[in-house]
């Protein structure tokens, strides 16, 4: 009986110790443990790719070594919404350059999956953090693929209008130009 009493005493203590906080506002997806980061990152791409991919955090530390040349990264903690990525090597080169604000040096076609969608972003300024006008501010992207070409001249003639209903060039005339391919209609 003593054991039961001790347990219930602990339960009472725990309950009274719990701070009474007002209901939290709708929480951002929080990926805190290593396993959660991995599960979150894997959702960016098709399982056939993400199951064997490397997993990196946004400090670009390898959390899990992969075997297929792909890398998946979890939701970016500093952006709204859930925006994990799966990228092949040219795209990883791009992301390293983007995060470090240097010029990417990839030389082959890059593919990236963002099947969970993306955070709102300026179509012209790679580092904008405040909403721009609706012609420029890209919201509700939904599932999409992204393609890099080594010769940015190849992008000339492709629409830069994110509202055209199909693929478009994001960040044209910058070293970070790439083709956005919506998978869902928008
Ligand atoms: Cu994207």
Backbone and ligand atoms as CSV (ligand in chain L), in Angstrom:
chain,resi,resn,atom,element,x,y,z
A,1,UNK,N,N,0.839,-1.215,0.000
A,1,UNK,CA,C,0.000,0.000,0.000
A,1,UNK,C,C,0.862,1.249,0.000
A,2,UNK,N,N,1.975,1.160,0.723
A,2,UNK,CA,C,2.871,2.311,0.801
A,2,UNK,C,C,3.288,2.753,-0.611
A,3,UNK,N,N,3.575,1.731,-1.454
A,3,UNK,CA,C,4.030,1.984,-2.825
A,3,UNK,C,C,2.975,2.789,-3.599
A,4,UNK,N,N,1.721,2.310,-3.492
A,4,UNK,CA,C,0.628,2.990,-4.197
A,4,UNK,C,C,0.492,4.425,-3.703
A,5,UNK,N,N,0.581,4.587,-2.383
A,5,UNK,CA,C,0.436,5.923,-1.813
A,5,UNK,C,C,1.537,6.849,-2.330
A,6,UNK,N,N,2.770,6.319,-2.385
A,6,UNK,CA,C,3.885,7.132,-2.888
A,6,UNK,C,C,3.623,7.544,-4.328
A,7,UNK,N,N,3.153,6.581,-5.118
A,7,UNK,CA,C,2.864,6.882,-6.528
A,7,UNK,C,C,1.811,7.982,-6.651
A,8,UNK,N,N,0.738,7.857,-5.845
A,8,UNK,CA,C,-0.316,8.858,-5.988
A,8,UNK,C,C,0.159,10.209,-5.471
A,9,UNK,N,N,1.049,10.184,-4.466
A,9,UNK,CA,C,1.618,11.445,-3.996
A,9,UNK,C,C,2.429,12.096,-5.120
A,10,UNK,N,N,3.226,11.295,-5.814
A,10,UNK,CA,C,4.017,11.831,-6.925
A,10,UNK,C,C,3.096,12.412,-7.994
A,11,UNK,N,N,2.004,11.671,-8.268
A,11,UNK,CA,C,1.066,12.145,-9.287
A,11,UNK,C,C,0.492,13.503,-8.897
A,12,UNK,N,N,0.142,13.639,-7.622
A,12,UNK,CA,C,-0.417,14.917,-7.154
A,12,UNK,C,C,0.614,16.024,-7.280
A,13,UNK,N,N,1.854,15.698,-6.890
A,13,UNK,CA,C,2.920,16.699,-6.972
A,13,UNK,C,C,3.147,17.135,-8.419
A,14,UNK,N,N,3.173,16.149,-9.306
A,14,UNK,CA,C,3.402,16.456,-10.724
A,14,UNK,C,C,2.285,17.341,-11.256
A,15,UNK,N,N,1.048,16.981,-10.902
A,15,UNK,CA,C,-0.111,17.718,-11.415
A,15,UNK,C,C,-0.065,19.156,-10.914
A,16,UNK,N,N,0.274,19.330,-9.621
A,16,UNK,CA,C,0.260,20.690,-9.087
A,16,UNK,C,C,1.456,21.478,-9.600
A,17,UNK,N,N,2.526,20.746,-10.005
A,17,UNK,CA,C,3.713,21.454,-10.501
A,17,UNK,C,C,3.506,21.948,-11.928
A,18,UNK,N,N,2.523,21.342,-12.633
A,18,UNK,CA,C,2.349,21.734,-14.038
A,18,UNK,C,C,1.873,23.183,-14.122
A,19,UNK,N,N,2.626,24.047,-14.789
A,19,UNK,CA,C,2.209,25.444,-14.865
A,19,UNK,C,C,0.928,25.575,-15.676
A,20,UNK,N,N,0.066,26.467,-15.263
A,20,UNK,CA,C,-1.163,26.678,-16.020
A,20,UNK,C,C,-0.905,27.744,-17.063
A,21,UNK,N,N,-0.706,27.284,-18.265
A,21,UNK,CA,C,-0.414,28.236,-19.332
A,21,UNK,C,C,-1.640,28.386,-20.208
A,22,UNK,N,N,-1.839,29.579,-20.756
A,22,UNK,CA,C,-2.942,29.726,-21.710
A,22,UNK,C,C,-2.659,28.856,-22.939
A,23,UNK,N,N,-3.728,28.455,-23.627
A,23,UNK,CA,C,-3.564,27.605,-24.795
A,23,UNK,C,C,-2.561,28.240,-25.756
A,24,UNK,N,N,-1.608,27.454,-26.186
A,24,UNK,CA,C,-0.584,27.977,-27.098
A,24,UNK,C,C,-1.208,28.267,-28.457
A,25,UNK,N,N,-0.729,29.276,-29.153
A,25,UNK,CA,C,-1.216,29.498,-30.518
A,25,UNK,C,C,-0.796,28.337,-31.407
A,26,UNK,N,N,-1.507,28.142,-32.510
A,26,UNK,CA,C,-1.240,27.021,-33.414
A,26,UNK,C,C,0.260,26.848,-33.595
A,27,UNK,N,N,0.733,25.692,-33.157
A,27,UNK,CA,C,2.182,25.496,-33.102
A,27,UNK,C,C,2.749,25.209,-34.485
A,28,UNK,N,N,3.954,25.673,-34.695
A,28,UNK,CA,C,4.729,25.266,-35.859
A,28,UNK,C,C,5.039,23.784,-35.684
A,29,UNK,N,N,5.197,23.063,-36.806
A,29,UNK,CA,C,5.650,21.686,-36.629
A,29,UNK,C,C,7.031,21.693,-35.961
A,30,UNK,N,N,7.136,21.032,-34.847
A,30,UNK,CA,C,8.410,21.035,-34.140
A,30,UNK,C,C,9.080,19.683,-34.321
A,31,UNK,N,N,10.244,19.680,-34.877
A,31,UNK,CA,C,10.994,18.453,-35.048
A,31,UNK,C,C,12.203,18.542,-34.134
A,32,UNK,N,N,12.092,17.949,-32.945
A,32,UNK,CA,C,13.187,18.140,-32.003
A,32,UNK,C,C,14.099,16.938,-31.880
A,33,UNK,N,N,13.538,15.742,-31.765
A,33,UNK,CA,C,14.447,14.616,-31.620
A,33,UNK,C,C,15.005,14.248,-32.985
A,34,UNK,N,N,16.123,13.572,-32.953
A,34,UNK,CA,C,16.774,13.103,-34.176
A,34,UNK,C,C,15.804,12.298,-35.046
A,35,UNK,N,N,15.038,11.399,-34.411
A,35,UNK,CA,C,14.097,10.561,-35.171
A,35,UNK,C,C,13.031,11.411,-35.836
A,36,UNK,N,N,12.554,12.428,-35.119
A,36,UNK,CA,C,11.527,13.289,-35.704
A,36,UNK,C,C,12.092,14.084,-36.867
A,37,UNK,N,N,13.328,14.588,-36.720
A,37,UNK,CA,C,13.976,15.299,-37.828
A,37,UNK,C,C,14.049,14.391,-39.049
A,38,UNK,N,N,14.445,13.147,-38.825
A,38,UNK,CA,C,14.599,12.211,-39.945
A,38,UNK,C,C,13.244,11.933,-40.591
A,39,UNK,N,N,12.238,11.659,-39.759
A,39,UNK,CA,C,10.906,11.370,-40.319
A,39,UNK,C,C,10.373,12.568,-41.084
A,40,UNK,N,N,10.577,13.761,-40.529
A,40,UNK,CA,C,10.106,14.985,-41.183
A,40,UNK,C,C,10.828,15.177,-42.520
A,41,UNK,N,N,12.145,14.995,-42.522
A,41,UNK,CA,C,12.929,15.191,-43.749
A,41,UNK,C,C,12.516,14.188,-44.820
A,42,UNK,N,N,12.265,12.941,-44.407
A,42,UNK,CA,C,11.935,11.899,-45.381
A,42,UNK,C,C,10.636,12.183,-46.106
A,43,UNK,N,N,9.738,12.931,-45.480
A,43,UNK,CA,C,8.446,13.214,-46.112
A,43,UNK,C,C,8.564,14.172,-47.293
A,44,UNK,N,N,9.727,14.807,-47.462
A,44,UNK,CA,C,9.885,15.755,-48.570
A,44,UNK,C,C,9.868,15.074,-49.924
A,45,UNK,N,N,10.299,13.809,-49.959
A,45,UNK,CA,C,10.446,13.138,-51.253
A,45,UNK,C,C,9.715,11.821,-51.278
A,46,UNK,N,N,9.675,11.174,-52.459
A,46,UNK,CA,C,9.079,9.838,-52.533
A,46,UNK,C,C,9.910,8.867,-51.698
A,47,UNK,N,N,9.234,7.886,-51.105
A,47,UNK,CA,C,9.919,6.964,-50.202
A,47,UNK,C,C,11.058,6.237,-50.900
A,48,UNK,N,N,10.888,5.964,-52.201
A,48,UNK,CA,C,11.923,5.241,-52.944
A,48,UNK,C,C,13.240,6.001,-52.926
A,49,UNK,N,N,13.182,7.311,-52.720
A,49,UNK,CA,C,14.388,8.140,-52.650
A,49,UNK,C,C,14.763,8.422,-51.200
A,50,UNK,N,N,13.786,8.814,-50.394
A,50,UNK,CA,C,14.143,9.322,-49.071
A,50,UNK,C,C,14.554,8.226,-48.098
A,51,UNK,N,N,14.088,6.988,-48.322
A,51,UNK,CA,C,14.417,5.914,-47.379
A,51,UNK,C,C,15.918,5.647,-47.326
A,52,UNK,N,N,16.613,5.845,-48.450
A,52,UNK,CA,C,18.056,5.559,-48.489
A,52,UNK,C,C,18.902,6.826,-48.599
A,53,UNK,N,N,18.279,7.976,-48.394
A,53,UNK,CA,C,19.008,9.239,-48.555
A,53,UNK,C,C,19.817,9.560,-47.306
A,54,UNK,N,N,20.786,10.454,-47.471
A,54,UNK,CA,C,21.389,11.089,-46.299
A,54,UNK,C,C,20.367,12.041,-45.706
A,55,UNK,N,N,20.501,12.305,-44.418
A,55,UNK,CA,C,19.673,13.324,-43.776
A,55,UNK,C,C,20.623,14.365,-43.190
A,56,UNK,N,N,20.344,15.639,-43.485
A,56,UNK,CA,C,21.156,16.734,-42.944
A,56,UNK,C,C,20.252,17.702,-42.221
A,57,UNK,N,N,20.792,18.358,-41.183
A,57,UNK,CA,C,20.049,19.469,-40.590
A,57,UNK,C,C,20.434,20.754,-41.339
A,58,UNK,N,N,19.863,21.892,-40.915
A,58,UNK,CA,C,20.094,23.138,-41.663
A,58,UNK,C,C,21.410,23.814,-41.308
A,59,UNK,N,N,22.161,23.206,-40.363
A,59,UNK,CA,C,23.569,23.617,-40.240
A,59,UNK,C,C,24.427,22.751,-41.153
A,60,UNK,N,N,23.740,21.910,-41.941
A,60,UNK,CA,C,24.355,21.028,-42.922
A,60,UNK,C,C,25.258,19.980,-42.277
A,61,UNK,N,N,24.894,19.586,-41.056
A,61,UNK,CA,C,25.520,18.421,-40.421
A,61,UNK,C,C,24.790,17.171,-40.889
A,62,UNK,N,N,25.541,16.116,-41.177
A,62,UNK,CA,C,24.917,14.851,-41.569
A,62,UNK,C,C,24.382,14.154,-40.317
A,63,UNK,N,N,23.073,13.912,-40.310
A,63,UNK,CA,C,22.428,13.215,-39.186
A,63,UNK,C,C,22.391,11.719,-39.472
A,64,UNK,N,N,22.242,11.387,-40.752
A,64,UNK,CA,C,22.229,9.976,-41.151
A,64,UNK,C,C,22.921,9.893,-42.507
A,65,UNK,N,N,23.863,8.978,-42.640
A,65,UNK,CA,C,24.542,8.797,-43.926
A,65,UNK,C,C,23.632,7.985,-44.842
A,66,UNK,N,N,23.580,8.335,-46.113
A,66,UNK,CA,C,22.735,7.632,-47.064
A,66,UNK,C,C,23.556,6.843,-48.056
A,67,UNK,N,N,22.850,6.190,-48.992
A,67,UNK,CA,C,23.549,5.324,-49.952
A,67,UNK,C,C,23.190,5.643,-51.395
A,68,UNK,N,N,22.280,6.585,-51.631
A,68,UNK,CA,C,21.804,6.748,-53.011
A,68,UNK,C,C,22.108,8.123,-53.614
A,69,UNK,N,N,22.941,8.917,-52.956
A,69,UNK,CA,C,23.318,10.210,-53.535
A,69,UNK,C,C,22.325,11.327,-53.267
A,70,UNK,N,N,21.207,11.008,-52.642
A,70,UNK,CA,C,20.220,12.026,-52.306
A,70,UNK,C,C,20.375,12.457,-50.849
A,71,UNK,N,N,19.956,13.686,-50.580
A,71,UNK,CA,C,19.991,14.212,-49.217
A,71,UNK,C,C,18.631,14.829,-48.914
A,72,UNK,N,N,18.059,14.476,-47.784
A,72,UNK,CA,C,16.806,15.117,-47.362
A,72,UNK,C,C,17.085,15.959,-46.124
A,73,UNK,N,N,16.448,17.127,-46.081
A,73,UNK,CA,C,16.588,18.060,-44.963
A,73,UNK,C,C,15.211,18.333,-44.391
A,74,UNK,N,N,15.112,18.473,-43.057
A,74,UNK,CA,C,13.801,18.672,-42.434
A,74,UNK,C,C,13.289,20.096,-42.649
A,75,UNK,N,N,12.097,20.316,-42.164
A,75,UNK,CA,C,11.507,21.653,-42.099
A,75,UNK,C,C,12.555,22.668,-41.644
A,76,UNK,N,N,12.620,23.791,-42.351
A,76,UNK,CA,C,13.549,24.855,-41.905
A,76,UNK,C,C,12.955,25.538,-40.684
A,77,UNK,N,N,13.689,25.526,-39.576
A,77,UNK,CA,C,13.106,26.055,-38.333
A,77,UNK,C,C,12.833,27.558,-38.384
A,78,UNK,N,N,13.514,28.290,-39.265
A,78,UNK,CA,C,13.367,29.750,-39.273
A,78,UNK,C,C,12.347,30.233,-40.296
A,79,UNK,N,N,11.575,29.318,-40.904
A,79,UNK,CA,C,10.547,29.741,-41.855
A,79,UNK,C,C,9.201,29.188,-41.407
A,80,UNK,N,N,8.105,29.882,-41.758
A,80,UNK,CA,C,6.786,29.367,-41.367
A,80,UNK,C,C,6.431,28.106,-42.150
A,81,UNK,N,N,5.542,27.299,-41.580
A,81,UNK,CA,C,5.052,26.117,-42.294
A,81,UNK,C,C,6.056,24.979,-42.284
A,82,UNK,N,N,5.672,23.922,-42.965
A,82,UNK,CA,C,6.477,22.697,-43.006
A,82,UNK,C,C,7.120,22.620,-44.385
A,83,UNK,N,N,8.448,22.764,-44.466
A,83,UNK,CA,C,9.094,22.843,-45.774
A,83,UNK,C,C,10.370,22.002,-45.862
A,84,UNK,N,N,10.219,20.666,-45.681
A,84,UNK,CA,C,11.394,19.809,-45.860
A,84,UNK,C,C,11.758,19.645,-47.338
A,85,UNK,N,N,13.013,19.274,-47.589
A,85,UNK,CA,C,13.543,19.127,-48.941
A,85,UNK,C,C,14.179,17.755,-49.127
A,86,UNK,N,N,14.147,17.213,-50.366
A,86,UNK,CA,C,15.039,16.116,-50.776
A,86,UNK,C,C,15.735,16.562,-52.052
A,87,UNK,N,N,17.060,16.496,-52.068
A,87,UNK,CA,C,17.831,17.061,-53.174
A,87,UNK,C,C,18.909,16.096,-53.654
A,88,UNK,N,N,19.237,16.187,-54.954
A,88,UNK,CA,C,20.414,15.449,-55.419
A,88,UNK,C,C,21.642,16.366,-55.288
A,89,UNK,N,N,22.809,15.900,-55.768
A,89,UNK,CA,C,24.045,16.602,-55.422
A,89,UNK,C,C,24.132,18.049,-55.928
A,90,UNK,N,N,23.758,18.316,-57.199
A,90,UNK,CA,C,23.807,19.732,-57.614
A,90,UNK,C,C,22.947,20.634,-56.721
A,91,UNK,N,N,21.792,20.114,-56.318
A,91,UNK,CA,C,20.930,20.934,-55.444
A,91,UNK,C,C,21.533,21.120,-54.059
A,92,UNK,N,N,22.251,20.101,-53.592
A,92,UNK,CA,C,22.910,20.252,-52.295
A,92,UNK,C,C,23.981,21.344,-52.389
A,93,UNK,N,N,24.703,21.355,-53.531
A,93,UNK,CA,C,25.676,22.428,-53.765
A,93,UNK,C,C,24.986,23.787,-53.750
A,94,UNK,N,N,23.818,23.853,-54.394
A,94,UNK,CA,C,23.020,25.086,-54.404
A,94,UNK,C,C,22.633,25.499,-52.978
A,95,UNK,N,N,22.144,24.527,-52.193
A,95,UNK,CA,C,21.683,24.863,-50.836
A,95,UNK,C,C,22.844,25.341,-49.963
A,96,UNK,N,N,23.993,24.685,-50.114
A,96,UNK,CA,C,25.161,25.130,-49.338
A,96,UNK,C,C,25.505,26.570,-49.694
A,97,UNK,N,N,25.455,26.890,-50.999
A,97,UNK,CA,C,25.761,28.256,-51.431
A,97,UNK,C,C,24.691,29.227,-50.940
A,98,UNK,N,N,23.439,28.805,-51.032
A,98,UNK,CA,C,22.333,29.672,-50.608
A,98,UNK,C,C,22.443,29.975,-49.110
A,99,UNK,N,N,22.650,28.947,-48.306
A,99,UNK,CA,C,22.758,29.140,-46.856
A,99,UNK,C,C,23.974,30.016,-46.533
A,100,UNK,N,N,25.087,29.813,-47.248
A,100,UNK,CA,C,26.305,30.583,-46.987
A,100,UNK,C,C,26.371,31.890,-47.744
A,101,UNK,N,N,25.340,32.187,-48.554
A,101,UNK,CA,C,25.288,33.403,-49.378
A,101,UNK,C,C,26.532,33.522,-50.267
A,102,UNK,N,N,26.887,32.392,-50.898
A,102,UNK,CA,C,27.961,32.388,-51.892
A,102,UNK,C,C,27.360,31.913,-53.215
A,103,UNK,N,N,28.193,31.851,-54.288
A,103,UNK,CA,C,27.675,31.407,-55.583
A,103,UNK,C,C,27.758,29.890,-55.691
A,104,UNK,N,N,26.671,29.254,-56.126
A,104,UNK,CA,C,26.744,27.806,-56.318
A,104,UNK,C,C,27.704,27.456,-57.454
A,105,UNK,N,N,28.266,26.238,-57.413
A,105,UNK,CA,C,29.247,25.808,-58.417
A,105,UNK,C,C,28.850,24.494,-59.079
A,106,UNK,N,N,27.576,24.108,-58.969
A,106,UNK,CA,C,27.141,22.842,-59.580
A,106,UNK,C,C,27.319,22.894,-61.092
A,107,UNK,N,N,27.552,21.719,-61.699
A,107,UNK,CA,C,27.772,21.652,-63.146
A,107,UNK,C,C,26.820,20.670,-63.827
A,108,UNK,N,N,25.915,20.086,-63.067
A,108,UNK,CA,C,24.971,19.147,-63.684
A,108,UNK,C,C,23.542,19.528,-63.321
A,109,UNK,N,N,22.599,18.893,-64.005
A,109,UNK,CA,C,21.191,19.159,-63.745
A,109,UNK,C,C,20.855,18.742,-62.307
A,110,UNK,N,N,20.127,19.582,-61.617
A,110,UNK,CA,C,19.731,19.274,-60.241
A,110,UNK,C,C,18.240,19.010,-60.139
A,111,UNK,N,N,17.890,18.054,-59.281
A,111,UNK,CA,C,16.476,17.782,-58.994
A,111,UNK,C,C,16.234,17.900,-57.495
A,112,UNK,N,N,15.110,18.481,-57.149
A,112,UNK,CA,C,14.722,18.561,-55.740
A,112,UNK,C,C,13.233,18.295,-55.618
A,113,UNK,N,N,12.873,17.670,-54.520
A,113,UNK,CA,C,11.460,17.441,-54.197
A,113,UNK,C,C,11.102,18.259,-52.973
A,114,UNK,N,N,9.962,18.934,-53.053
A,114,UNK,CA,C,9.360,19.521,-51.852
A,114,UNK,C,C,7.891,19.105,-51.845
A,115,UNK,N,N,7.654,17.844,-51.538
A,115,UNK,CA,C,6.298,17.310,-51.654
A,115,UNK,C,C,5.377,17.817,-50.551
A,116,UNK,N,N,5.953,18.378,-49.468
A,116,UNK,CA,C,5.124,18.921,-48.390
A,116,UNK,C,C,4.811,20.405,-48.612
A,117,UNK,N,N,5.300,20.963,-49.714
A,117,UNK,CA,C,5.061,22.381,-49.967
A,117,UNK,C,C,6.200,23.230,-49.448
A,118,UNK,N,N,5.968,24.522,-49.454
A,118,UNK,CA,C,7.053,25.468,-49.186
A,118,UNK,C,C,6.524,26.652,-48.399
A,119,UNK,N,N,7.430,27.403,-47.806
A,119,UNK,CA,C,7.071,28.638,-47.121
A,119,UNK,C,C,6.841,29.729,-48.156
A,120,UNK,N,N,6.055,30.757,-47.806
A,120,UNK,CA,C,5.923,31.895,-48.709
A,120,UNK,C,C,7.295,32.501,-48.994
A,121,UNK,N,N,7.486,32.942,-50.226
A,121,UNK,CA,C,8.813,33.397,-50.636
A,121,UNK,C,C,8.668,34.425,-51.746
A,122,UNK,N,N,9.598,35.355,-51.803
A,122,UNK,CA,C,9.645,36.293,-52.924
A,122,UNK,C,C,10.145,35.559,-54.156
A,123,UNK,N,N,9.566,35.828,-55.323
A,123,UNK,CA,C,10.053,35.191,-56.541
A,123,UNK,C,C,11.282,35.884,-57.111
A,124,UNK,N,N,11.582,37.091,-56.614
A,124,UNK,CA,C,12.707,37.848,-57.188
A,124,UNK,C,C,13.890,37.969,-56.241
A,125,UNK,N,N,13.616,37.997,-54.937
A,125,UNK,CA,C,14.689,38.236,-53.963
A,125,UNK,C,C,14.892,36.989,-53.109
A,126,UNK,N,N,16.003,36.265,-53.323
A,126,UNK,CA,C,16.210,35.006,-52.603
A,126,UNK,C,C,16.253,35.156,-51.086
A,127,UNK,N,N,16.504,36.349,-50.597
A,127,UNK,CA,C,16.665,36.509,-49.149
A,127,UNK,C,C,15.582,37.387,-48.520
A,128,UNK,N,N,14.515,37.685,-49.267
A,128,UNK,CA,C,13.436,38.499,-48.698
A,128,UNK,C,C,12.784,37.756,-47.539
A,129,UNK,N,N,12.501,38.470,-46.471
A,129,UNK,CA,C,11.804,37.851,-45.344
A,129,UNK,C,C,10.426,38.473,-45.113
A,130,UNK,N,N,10.166,39.615,-45.758
A,130,UNK,CA,C,8.869,40.277,-45.608
A,130,UNK,C,C,8.070,40.086,-46.894
A,131,UNK,N,N,6.745,39.961,-46.763
A,131,UNK,CA,C,5.898,39.798,-47.938
A,131,UNK,C,C,6.086,40.963,-48.905
A,132,UNK,N,N,6.204,40.630,-50.180
A,132,UNK,CA,C,6.250,41.650,-51.229
A,132,UNK,C,C,4.868,41.693,-51.883
A,133,UNK,N,N,4.739,42.309,-53.067
A,133,UNK,CA,C,3.396,42.389,-53.645
A,133,UNK,C,C,2.996,41.034,-54.226
A,134,UNK,N,N,1.675,40.820,-54.423
A,134,UNK,CA,C,1.187,39.468,-54.792
A,134,UNK,C,C,1.759,38.928,-56.100
A,135,UNK,N,N,2.157,39.825,-57.016
A,135,UNK,CA,C,2.788,39.334,-58.252
A,135,UNK,C,C,4.121,38.659,-57.956
A,136,UNK,N,N,4.722,39.043,-56.833
A,136,UNK,CA,C,6.060,38.542,-56.504
A,136,UNK,C,C,6.046,37.546,-55.355
A,137,UNK,N,N,5.116,37.731,-54.417
A,137,UNK,CA,C,5.128,36.919,-53.194
A,137,UNK,C,C,4.440,35.597,-53.471
A,138,UNK,N,N,5.158,34.506,-53.420
A,138,UNK,CA,C,4.654,33.188,-53.796
A,138,UNK,C,C,4.135,32.491,-52.541
A,139,UNK,N,N,2.833,32.220,-52.521
A,139,UNK,CA,C,2.244,31.538,-51.364
A,139,UNK,C,C,1.526,30.275,-51.840
A,140,UNK,N,N,1.191,29.426,-50.911
A,140,UNK,CA,C,0.442,28.197,-51.206
A,140,UNK,C,C,1.044,27.417,-52.365
A,141,UNK,N,N,2.356,27.213,-52.292
A,141,UNK,CA,C,3.010,26.513,-53.395
A,141,UNK,C,C,2.552,25.063,-53.482
A,142,UNK,N,N,2.337,24.406,-52.366
A,142,UNK,CA,C,1.966,22.984,-52.409
A,142,UNK,C,C,3.132,22.132,-52.889
A,143,UNK,N,N,2.827,20.862,-53.154
A,143,UNK,CA,C,3.864,19.935,-53.625
A,143,UNK,C,C,4.497,20.449,-54.897
A,144,UNK,N,N,5.809,20.407,-54.959
A,144,UNK,CA,C,6.466,20.800,-56.203
A,144,UNK,C,C,7.831,20.138,-56.338
A,145,UNK,N,N,8.311,20.148,-57.572
A,145,UNK,CA,C,9.675,19.729,-57.889
A,145,UNK,C,C,10.438,20.976,-58.281
A,146,UNK,N,N,11.748,20.923,-58.189
A,146,UNK,CA,C,12.565,22.066,-58.598
A,146,UNK,C,C,13.761,21.572,-59.387
A,147,UNK,N,N,14.036,22.262,-60.466
A,147,UNK,CA,C,15.111,21.846,-61.360
A,147,UNK,C,C,16.144,22.956,-61.492
A,148,UNK,N,N,17.413,22.526,-61.454
A,148,UNK,CA,C,18.536,23.439,-61.678
A,148,UNK,C,C,19.168,23.091,-63.009
A,149,UNK,N,N,19.564,24.101,-63.747
A,149,UNK,CA,C,20.334,23.842,-64.968
A,149,UNK,C,C,21.685,24.533,-64.820
A,150,UNK,N,N,22.761,23.870,-65.297
A,150,UNK,CA,C,24.086,24.450,-65.099
A,150,UNK,C,C,24.287,25.744,-65.889
A,151,UNK,N,N,23.586,25.864,-67.012
A,151,UNK,CA,C,23.711,27.072,-67.829
A,151,UNK,C,C,22.433,27.887,-67.660
A,152,UNK,N,N,22.523,28.971,-66.882
A,152,UNK,CA,C,21.311,29.735,-66.576
A,152,UNK,C,C,20.696,30.354,-67.822
A,153,UNK,N,N,21.477,30.472,-68.912
A,153,UNK,CA,C,20.932,30.960,-70.180
A,153,UNK,C,C,19.800,30.081,-70.692
A,154,UNK,N,N,19.809,28.810,-70.283
A,154,UNK,CA,C,18.746,27.883,-70.701
A,154,UNK,C,C,17.391,28.269,-70.125
A,155,UNK,N,N,17.387,29.133,-69.132
A,155,UNK,CA,C,16.118,29.509,-68.505
A,155,UNK,C,C,15.427,30.650,-69.234
A,156,UNK,N,N,16.175,31.300,-70.131
A,156,UNK,CA,C,15.562,32.410,-70.862
A,156,UNK,C,C,14.401,31.874,-71.681
A,157,UNK,N,N,13.310,32.576,-71.707
A,157,UNK,CA,C,12.158,32.112,-72.469
A,157,UNK,C,C,11.184,31.299,-71.631
A,158,UNK,N,N,11.590,30.897,-70.417
A,158,UNK,CA,C,10.638,30.226,-69.524
A,158,UNK,C,C,9.979,31.297,-68.655
A,159,UNK,N,N,8.678,31.145,-68.458
A,159,UNK,CA,C,7.909,32.135,-67.700
A,159,UNK,C,C,8.523,32.392,-66.335
A,160,UNK,N,N,8.475,33.627,-65.894
A,160,UNK,CA,C,8.874,33.956,-64.521
A,160,UNK,C,C,7.640,34.316,-63.686
A,161,UNK,N,N,6.451,34.027,-64.257
A,161,UNK,CA,C,5.193,34.375,-63.585
A,161,UNK,C,C,4.715,33.187,-62.747
A,162,UNK,N,N,4.777,33.304,-61.439
A,162,UNK,CA,C,4.432,32.169,-60.576
A,162,UNK,C,C,2.934,31.872,-60.593
A,163,UNK,N,N,2.144,32.786,-61.180
A,163,UNK,CA,C,0.694,32.569,-61.236
A,163,UNK,C,C,0.234,32.052,-62.597
A,164,UNK,N,N,1.182,31.587,-63.428
A,164,UNK,CA,C,0.797,31.185,-64.793
A,164,UNK,C,C,0.147,29.804,-64.838
A,165,UNK,N,N,0.088,29.088,-63.696
A,165,UNK,CA,C,-0.580,27.782,-63.676
A,165,UNK,C,C,0.350,26.621,-63.968
A,166,UNK,N,N,1.547,26.883,-64.417
A,166,UNK,CA,C,2.493,25.802,-64.732
A,166,UNK,C,C,3.871,26.124,-64.185
A,167,UNK,N,N,4.895,25.514,-64.757
A,167,UNK,CA,C,6.260,25.759,-64.287
A,167,UNK,C,C,6.673,27.217,-64.497
A,168,UNK,N,N,7.563,27.685,-63.645
A,168,UNK,CA,C,8.091,29.043,-63.795
A,168,UNK,C,C,9.484,29.126,-63.201
A,169,UNK,N,N,10.175,30.194,-63.539
A,169,UNK,CA,C,11.530,30.398,-63.016
A,169,UNK,C,C,11.452,31.247,-61.753
A,170,UNK,N,N,11.994,30.717,-60.690
A,170,UNK,CA,C,12.106,31.476,-59.440
A,170,UNK,C,C,13.511,32.069,-59.350
A,171,UNK,N,N,13.599,33.251,-58.786
A,171,UNK,CA,C,14.867,33.968,-58.591
A,171,UNK,C,C,15.643,34.151,-59.901
A,172,UNK,N,N,14.916,34.550,-60.987
A,172,UNK,CA,C,15.599,34.779,-62.261
A,172,UNK,C,C,16.657,35.863,-62.101
A,173,UNK,N,N,17.661,35.828,-62.954
A,173,UNK,CA,C,18.741,36.818,-62.972
A,173,UNK,C,C,19.511,36.863,-61.658
A,174,UNK,N,N,19.519,35.760,-60.925
A,174,UNK,CA,C,20.382,35.643,-59.750
A,174,UNK,C,C,21.111,34.301,-59.880
A,175,UNK,N,N,22.180,34.098,-59.113
A,175,UNK,CA,C,22.878,32.799,-59.168
A,175,UNK,C,C,22.002,31.657,-58.663
A,176,UNK,N,N,20.844,31.994,-58.094
A,176,UNK,CA,C,19.975,30.989,-57.488
A,176,UNK,C,C,18.738,30.686,-58.345
A,177,UNK,N,N,18.778,31.083,-59.613
A,177,UNK,CA,C,17.641,30.830,-60.500
A,177,UNK,C,C,17.399,29.328,-60.644
A,178,UNK,N,N,16.121,28.939,-60.630
A,178,UNK,CA,C,15.763,27.514,-60.811
A,178,UNK,C,C,14.323,27.434,-61.308
A,179,UNK,N,N,13.957,26.269,-61.819
A,179,UNK,CA,C,12.594,26.074,-62.344
A,179,UNK,C,C,11.738,25.428,-61.261
A,180,UNK,N,N,10.606,26.035,-61.006
A,180,UNK,CA,C,9.625,25.495,-60.074
A,180,UNK,C,C,8.579,24.729,-60.886
A,181,UNK,N,N,8.294,23.502,-60.475
A,181,UNK,CA,C,7.294,22.682,-61.179
A,181,UNK,C,C,6.226,22.245,-60.180
A,182,UNK,N,N,5.073,22.925,-60.179
A,182,UNK,CA,C,4.022,22.514,-59.250
A,182,UNK,C,C,3.524,21.115,-59.608
A,183,UNK,N,N,3.268,20.319,-58.572
A,183,UNK,CA,C,2.685,18.993,-58.776
A,183,UNK,C,C,1.170,19.091,-58.621
A,184,UNK,N,N,0.729,20.023,-57.780
A,184,UNK,CA,C,-0.697,20.264,-57.582
A,184,UNK,C,C,-1.061,21.534,-58.357
A,185,UNK,N,N,-2.311,21.647,-58.770
A,185,UNK,CA,C,-2.704,22.883,-59.433
A,185,UNK,C,C,-2.777,24.009,-58.402
A,186,UNK,N,N,-2.482,25.205,-58.803
A,186,UNK,CA,C,-2.535,26.328,-57.869
A,186,UNK,C,C,-3.183,27.531,-58.543
L,1,CU,CU,CU,10.567,24.798,-53.047
